[in-house]
Amino acid sequence: MEKQLTKAEEQFMQVLWELEEASVQDIIDQLSKPKPAYNTVSTIIRILETKNFVGHKAKGRGYIYFPLVKKTDYSNQSLNKLVDGYFGGSFKSMVSFFVNKNDVDLNELETILDAINDKKQKK
């Protein structure tokens, strides 16, 4: 999976990841106002199918759509692309950037370090 999603595609995938399966109308119902037109959502869902992010099954006269890509897999790929593209592949540089630019709270930093240490111990 190397494909990136547009903002709209990612928004619809977030809904599908949450619902696990949905019709076009179900997706529209989950979106905030102003809601996109039915045809717009349908078109983007078909694009997601061609990118192999979404599959479908027939239900009555319509389709029920479901994610083919796990949210964690997409998140990992997106994070790796961010780290590679903006921080020269260095996770340390990314963390340093966020600590310096976003005034990360010491408790948050300790929580992050604890999570990293837990992961190291489980390996």
Salt bridges, closest charged atoms under 4 A:
GLU9 OE1 - LYS51 NZ 2.74
GLU21 OE1 - LYS57 NZ 2.93
GLU49 OE2 - HIS56 ND1 2.37
